[in-house]
Amino acid sequence: MNYLEQLIDISRRYGSDSRYVIAGGGNTSFKTADRLYVKASGHSLGTITDQGFAVLDRERLNLIATKQYSDNSIEREAQAAADLLSACISVGRKPSVETLLHNVISSQFVVHLHPTVINGLTSSVDVEAQTVRLFGSSVLYVPYSDPGYPLYKSVAAAVERYVAEHGCEPKAIMLQNHGVFVGGQTIEQIEAVYTELLSAIDSAITMPLPEGEVPQCEFISEVVPAIRMIASQGDEIKTLRVTNNPLVEWFAQDEDHFAKVAKPFSPDSIIYCRSKYIYISASTKEEILDQAERKISDYISQNSYAPKIVVIKGLGLVSIGENAKDCANTEDVYLDMMKVSYLAQSFGGEHQLSDNQIHFVDNWEAHRPNMKALNFGRVPNKVFIITGAAQGFGQGIAKCLIAQGANIVVADLNEVTGVQTVTELNSVAKANRAIFVKCDITDESSLNNLIDRTVSAFGGVDVFVSNAGIARAGGLDTMTVEMFELMTEVNYKAYFLSTKAASSVMKLQNRYREDNYGDIIQINSKSGLRGSKANFAYAGSKFGGIGLTQSFALELAPYRIKVNSICPGNYYDGPLWSDPEKGLFLQFLKAGKVPGAKSVEDVREYYISQSPMRKGCAPEDVCKAVLYLIEQTCETGQALPISGGQVMLN
């Protein structure tokens, strides 16, 4: 491999390992006599390619060290950033603010990471003495400096003094509350140093991180959706994530333990999680909601933005983001901050940033990711549960909605296919995400688990698409009681159970936000609008579904929850119709439903000819209807036909 290929390889290996890098952070570089290749801003180490490295002229970089900048911190950073950009040779790749640090170190390769274990040392009150005890004089310790130009000047001066005293550069540079820099002439040298550092610190840890699981809070879905709405401002609804484990539980047990993570340890903590965090200690859901409403409202009033972190005793860590990606980064960074604080107890206790240091980074808006810019589509950040979404209509609807910015929960009994579908959805997602939850829609406890899992992943439920269903053809002489009851169970009863589960969350959300609406949408059928020969069990369950829709709509309208049905025509290319072993084409042929039909193709042609548009109904057509029903606020209790004119309303 050439030097750039080696740099990409080590960047990806460290960048994809959460022990070393959180939220795509860290940076790496390679240098020649006149060029510096360094990770550009906005690129993640774990997935970086050659296009993710900015190329800079080292002669111009060296001139920056000789310049005198403004005493005003904002002006100074702007001036240094402009000079840094002018030294950039590559087009469209903004160099990181830490580029100057890479240039100071003479080694060909430089890898700057934030390993959790190392930060447990660097963020402790006894870091300087412990660094000497563990590594002697081979590792340089540098006290905290504000990020940007001040950090560069501080490190440059420290390296210069070290070289003058020792005749060589240190094997590593430990930055207080800011990670570590390691340089080497080869990748192998850097890997060896990181292995040595981690091994030495590991051996000195007297309080290893707690492991295991804790039971999920039993009323999570009765609290978190309300917090989501309380924290949301303007037109955009926040995304929330909830996690709990023994580490979170340790810090959430009381005010004294929470105080150890009540202030940030590093610039990254502030950039991703802000600098102020909310702690709620209450024993009932009513008390949690009262405290959440008061504390979050006060927070927004004082800071003009919503909190990113709420820690709730007995419930866990609630991360609040502009979208699913932002929320995941926030959770990762704060969980890492908890680990760092816990590990720091082995080295004299945690060392949090001072108020002045926090103030500098908190106002460093130029380096805060603009996650709002990643929101897109007609339903950005809306949380959809789609039952039966592992394949067929449900899968097609999910694919359409993920492209419109939605967060998708694929709820299905088919775990293998469901996980595959989620992988496909996430491969095209931007700041939104999809998850799979195995669910039996005929079982109330399974549906309640589905709701809890959804709330934990995204903070609430905005749209419930009741799509799962089964169809088994058969006339009076062939239909068994068992099959009739199964179709009634899946197509009719499950719609009732789903609506009951989803509406409770939507009611809670709308109670805390007066302009919000929820949507429950049943994917019914054209067979719900008119009878179907030799298919009465299916048609009857769908007729009943429309009756439920109208009744649910009347009951839930006061809570601003719309309930509608969509009545698609036949999706001939989907497995329901085209499966070669149990598809409806084959079933209808065997049941003699199409007079004179001798083959599956005869049955297909017969049904296509029933539609004036001579086409089946595709998932894309249904998705357009879903989006319409969500966007309008004046229709509920409707049965919207999407059948190519095969069935028309009177």
N, C-alpha and C positions, 0 to 999 in steps of 0.2 A: 504493500500500500504506500502511496505517496503521503506527504505530510498532512495535506488537507483531509484525505481519507482517514488517516489515523485520528485526526482531531474530531471528525464526525463520529467515528466509532466510539471513542472514549466519552464524548459528549452524550451520546445516546445511552450508553451503558449506565453512566452515573445519573443522567437526567431522567431515566425511566424507573429509578429506584428511589422510593419515598424516604429511605433512610438518609439520603444525601441531598435531595432536592424536593421542595414543596412548591406547588403552584407554578411549575415551569421556570423557577428561578435559577440562580447560579449563572456563571458564564465561563467560557473557555477561550483560549487563544493559541495561535502559533505565530512566530515572528521570524523574519529574515533580517538582514542588515538594514533594509530600507522599507519593509512592508510589515504591517501588523494585521493579521486576520483574527477578528474577534466576534463573538456572538452578537448579533444585532438585536436591538430592542424589539420586543413583540414576538420573538421566536422562542419556542420551548426547546430546551436541551434534549428532551426525550425523543423528539421527532425531527430534529434539525437536519437540513440538507446543506449542500454547498451554497444554496441561495440564502441561507440564514446567517451568513457571516459577512460583516462589513470589512472592507479593506481600506486601511489608512496609511498615509505617508508618514513614516516615523520621524523624518526631519521636521515636518510641521508639528508633529506631536511634541517633539523635544522643545520647540520654541515656546509652547504654552507654559513650560516650567519657568521661563525667564520673564513672563509678563506680570504686570502689576494690575490687578483687577479692583473693582469698586469695593468699598467697605460695606456697602449695602448688600445683604445676602441675596436678595432677589435679582438685583442687577448683576452681581458677581456670577451667579449661576448661569444667567442668560448669556453673559459675555463668554464664559468658559465653554458653554454648549455651542455657541456660534463658532468659536475657534476649532472645537472638536469636529464639528460638521464640515468646516472648510478643509480639514485634513483628510476627509473621507474621499476615497477614489471611487468606490462603488456607488452606483446610482440606486436610490430608493431603499437603502438599508441604513437606518439610523443607528449610529454607534451608541452603545450603553454608556451611562455616566461613569462606569467603572473601567472604561477603556484605558484611561491614564494609568491606573494601577497595574494593568497588564504590561504596559510599556516600561514601567519602572523596573520590573523584574527582568533580569537579563536572560533567563532561561528561554529555550526555544518554545517549549510548551508551558502554559500556565492554566491551572484548573482551580476556579474559585467556587466552592460549594458551601452549603449550610447544613452539614450533617447534624442530625438531632443530638447525638451523643457528644459531639464536639461543642455544640452550642450549650449543652448542659454545663460544660466547663466555662466557656467564654462568657456565659450569662450568670456566673456565680459571683458572690462577693469576694471570694478568695482566689480569683482567676490568676492573678500575677504570680503569687507564691506557689500555687498548684502547678502552673505551667513550668516553673523552674524545677519543682520537685520531680515532675514526671519526665521532663525532656532536657533538663540542664540548660546549656546555652545554645543548643542546636535549633531551637524554635524561638522566633522573635515574637514577643507580646507587644501589641500596640493598643493603648487606651482608646476608649470610644471617641470618635470625632463625628461631627455631622456629615451625612453622606454628600457625595458630589465632590466639589473642588477641595473643601477642607479635609476630607478623608484622604484624598490623593496627596495633598501637601504633608499631612501627618505621616503617612506611610512612607513617602519618599524620603523624608528627613530621618525616619527611624531606620530605614534600610541603609541609608548613607552612613549613619553612625555605626551600624552593625558591621558593615563591610570594612570601615576604618579600623574597628577594634579586632575583627576576626579574620580579615583578609579574604572573606568569601561571603556569599549571600546565605541566609538561613535556609534550612530545608523546608520550613513552613513559616507562615506569618499568621499568628492568632490575633484576630481583631475582636476586641471586647464588644459583646452584643451584636456581632456582625459576621460570624463565620470564619473561614480560613482560606488562605491562598497557598497553593503549592506549585512550585516550578520545577521543571526538569528538562534535561536534554532529550529524554525519551519518554514515551508514554509509560513504559515499564517502571521507570524511576518514580514517576508520580504515583502510580498504583502502589508501589512499595511503601512510599511515605504515608499515604492515606491508611494503608493496612496497619502500619506501625502506630500512627496516632490513635486510631480507633481501638486497637488492642490495649494500649497503655491506659487510655481513659476508662475503657470497659472494666479493666482490672481494679480500678480505683473507686468504682461505684459501689456504695454501701446500701443504696435504696433502689433496687431494680424496679422498672416500671411494672405496675400491677397488671395482671392479665385475667382473662375470663370474660364472662358475660353477666349482665344484670337483667332482670325481668323488665319488659317494656311497661311503661306507665299505662294503667288500665283506662285512663280517660284522656289519652293523647288527642283523640279526634274531637274531644269536647273542649279543648283549650287552644291548640295550635292554630286552627283556621281563624279563630278570633284574633290571635296575635298577628297573623298575616294581614288582616284588614286594618288593624290598628296601626301597623307599621307602614302601610301603603299610603302614598300621597299622590295627588294629581290624578292623571288618567291611568297610570301604570300600576298594576298589582304586583307586589313583590313575590319572589319565590323563597320558600323556607325549606330547611333541612333539619331533621332532628336526629341526634345520635346520643347514645348513653352507653357507658362501659365503666369498669372499675376506676379508671383514671378520672373520667368526668365526675363520677360519683364522689371521689375523694375531694375534689375541689368544690363540689356543690354542697357539701355536707353542712357548712356554716359560713358565716361572714369571715372568720379568721382564715379559713382555708381558701376561700374565694379571693381574699386580699392578695394572695400570692400570684394570681393571674389577673388582677384588677387593673394593672397598668402594663403597657407593652414592653417587650424586651429588645426589639429590633425595628429598623425601618420597615421591613417587610410586614411585620405585625400591624403597623399603622397603615401602610398602603392598602392592605387587603381587609383589615378588620376595624379600621379607625383606631382611636386611642382611648375611648371610653366604652365600658361594657356594663350591662345591666345584670344584677343578681336578684333573684326572687326566691324567697324562702316562705313557703306556705304549705299548709297541710291539706287543703281542699281545693277543688277546681274553681269554686267561686272566689276564694281568696286569691288564687293565682291570677284569675281574670281581672279582679279589682286592682291588684298591684301592677299587672302588665299594662292596663289602660292608663293608670296614673303615671307610671314611670316612663313608658314609651312616649306618651304625650308631652311630658315635661322635657324629655330628651330632645324631641323634635323641636320644641319651642326654644330650647336653649342653643341648639346647634344648627338648626335649619336643614337637617337631614336625619334620616332614620338610623337607629342603631343597627350594627351589623351582627352583634352578639348579645344573646340573652341566655343566661345560665339559670336553670330552674331546679331547685332541690326536688329530688324524686322523679323528675321528668327527663332532665338531661340538658344537652347543649343545643340551643336553637340558633342556627345560622340564617341570616337574612341577606338576600342578594337581589340584584337587578334581574337576574335570570338564573337558570340552573347551573350554568358554568361558573358564574360569579359566586353563587352559593356554595358550590363544591370547593372552590378555591378558598373562600372564607373559612369554611369548616376545616379544611386541611391545615391552613395556617394556624388557626387558633388551637386545634388539637395538638399541633406540633409545639405551640407555645406552652401548652399544659405539660407536655412531655419534658420540654426544656426546663421549666420551673421545677418539676418533680425531681429530675436528675440533678439539678443545681443544689438540692438539699444535701447531696453527698459532698459538696465542695463549699460548705459554709452557708448555703442558702441562696435565694434568688437575688439577682441584681437587675432591678427595673430601670428604665430610662428616666432621667430627670424631667421635670416639667418643661424646662427650656429646650431640652433635646426633643421632647415630644412635640412641642409647639413648632419647632423648625420643620420636622417631617410632616406634621399634620397640615401644614400650609404649603407643602411641596406638591401642589396639585398637578404640575406638569408630568409627574411620574406616577400618577394614579391611573390605573387602567380605566378607560371609558367603556364600561360594560353596557351602558344603555345603547351605545351605537351598535351593539350586536343583536338587539331586538329587531325582529323583522316579521313580515307576513301579516295576514289578516287576524290571526289569533295569537299574538306574541305572549308567551308565558302562561297562557291558559292551560289548565290541567285537565286532561281528558282521560277518563277511564273508558276503554272500549272492550266489552266482553266478546269472547270468540274472535279475537283479533290475531290469532296465530296464523290464520290462513283465510282464504276466501274474501267475502265482502269486508269483514272486519279488518283484515290485513291491508286490503286496498285503501280503505278509509284512513287507516293509520299512516300509510305512506303519503297520502295526500296532505294530511294534517301536519305531519312532521315538517313538510316543506313550507307550511304556513306559520311556523314558529311555535307550534304547540308542544307541550310536554305530554308524553303519551305513556299510559299504563296499559300494557297488553295483558289482559286477564283471560286466562284460558286453562283448560285441563291438560292440554298437550304441551308439556314442558319443553321437550326437545325442539319442536317447531316454534314454540313461543320464544325461546331464547335465540334461535336463529333469526327470527323476525326482528327482535330488538337489536341484534347486532347489525342487521341491515339498516334499520332506522337510524341508529347512532352513527353509522358511517356517512350519512348525508346531513345529520343535524349540525347546527352551528352552535348557538349558545343554549339551545334547548336539548332535552334528553328524553330517552325512553327507558322504561324498566319493564321487567316481566314479573307478574305475580300469579302463581298457580291458584286457580279459584274454581270451586264448584258453585255455580250460580243458583243451584237449587238448595244450597245449605246456608242457613242464616249466619252461622258462626264463620264460615268461609268468606262470606261477603263482608262481614264486619272486619275480618283480618285484611281483606282487600282494601277497605277504606283506611284502616290504620296504616298499612304499608304505604299507601298513596300519600297520606298526610305526612308521614315521616320523610318521604322522599321529596315532596314538593310543597307541602304546607297546607294543602286544601284540595277541594274538588270543584271545578267550575262547570264541567260538562260530563254527564254520564251517558254513554251511548250503549243502550241495551241491544246488542247485536246478536249475541249467541242464540242459536236456535237449531232445531232439527226438523227435517221433513221426511216423512215416510208415507208413500202413496199406498192407497188401498181402499177398496169399496166395502160395503156393509158385510159382504160375505167373506172377505179376507182379512179385514182389520181385527187384530186381537185387542182384548181389553188392556193387556199389559202395554202394548205399543201406544194405544190411545192415551193411557194415563201418563206414559213417559213424555209424549209430546205436550200434553197439558202441563206437566210439571216444568218442562224446560221453557216452553214458549209463553206460558201464561203465568204460572205461579212465580217463576224466577223474576219476571218483570215486576211483580208486586214487591218481592223481597229486595230487589235492586233499588227500586224507587224509595223504599223505606230507609235503606241504608244511606243512600246518597243524599236524600233530602235533609237529613238531620244535620249534615255538615253544611249544606248550602244555606239552611235557615240560620245557622250560627254565623256564617260569613256575612250574610245580608243584614243581620242584626247590628253588626259593627260597621257597616258601610251602606249608607242609604241609597247610593246610586248603582249598586251592584245587582246583577241578575245571575241566576243559576239556570242551567238547562238540563233537562232530562229528555233524551231523544230515543224513542224505540224504533229500531229498524224492523218495520212490520213487513208487509207484502201486498201486492195487488190482490192477493187471495184474501186479504182482510177487508176488501171493499166489495167483493162479489164472490159467490159460491164457486167451488171448484170440484168438478166431477171426479169421483173416485179418489178424492183427496180431502174428505170432510174433516178429518181429525186435525190436519194442519190448518185448513181454512177456519175451522171453528176456533182454534186457539188464537188465530190472528184477529178474527172478528172480536173476540173477547179482549184482546190487547188494545184495540181502539176504544172499547168501552172503558177500560182502565185509564187510558190516556185522557179521555174527556173528564173522567171523574177525578183523577189526580190533578188535572189542570185547575179544576174548580177549587179543590182543597188547598193547593199550594200557591195559587195566584196572590193571596194576601202577603205571602213571604217573598214575592218577586222571583218565584221559580216557575219557569215556563216548562210545560210538558207537551211534547208533540210526537207524532209518529210520522215516519217516512215510509211510503209504500212503493218499494222498487218493483220494476218489472223483473224479468228473469235474467240472472247473470249467467249466461250460457257457458262462458269460458271458465267459470269457477268450479271448484270441486263438488259443490252441492249438485250441480247438473251434470258435469262432465266426467266425474270419477268413473273409470271403466268397470269397477266392481260393484259400486253401490250408488252411483249417481242417479238423478231423477230421470234422465233420458232412458236409462236402462230399466229403472223401476216402472216408468210409465209404459214402456214397451211390453214388459211382462204382465202388467196389470190390464193391458188392453185399453188403456185410456184414450189412445188415438186410433180410431177405427181405420182398418186397412193398413196400418203401419207394419212393415216387415223388418225394419232395421232401426238402429239408433238414429241414423241420418234422416230417416223418414219422420221420426218424432221431432228431431231438431228443426227440420224444414217446416213442419206443421206449426210449431210454436213461434218461430220467427215470422211466419206469415200472419200471425195474429196482431202484430204491432204495425200500425200505419207507417211508422218510421223504419220498419224492417230492420230493427237492430235490438240487441239485448241491452240491458241496463248495466253499465260498468260502475265500478267503485268510484271513479272520478265524478260520475253523474250524481251519485248519492252524496259524495263529499260536498259538492256545490250546494245541495239542499241542506246539509248540516250547517254549513257556513251561513246560509241565508237565515235559517231559523235562529241561530245564535245572534246574528247582527240586528235582527228586528226585535222590537220590544213590545209589540202590540198584537202578537198572535200567540195563542196558546190553545191546547185542546184540538189541534188540527191533525188531519191525516193527509199528508202531501203525496200525491201520486207522482212517481218518476218511472213511467212505463212506456214511453214512446207513443202515447195515445191509446194504448191497449185498453186502459181503464180510465174513464173520464168522470169527474164529479158532476152530479146533477146541480 
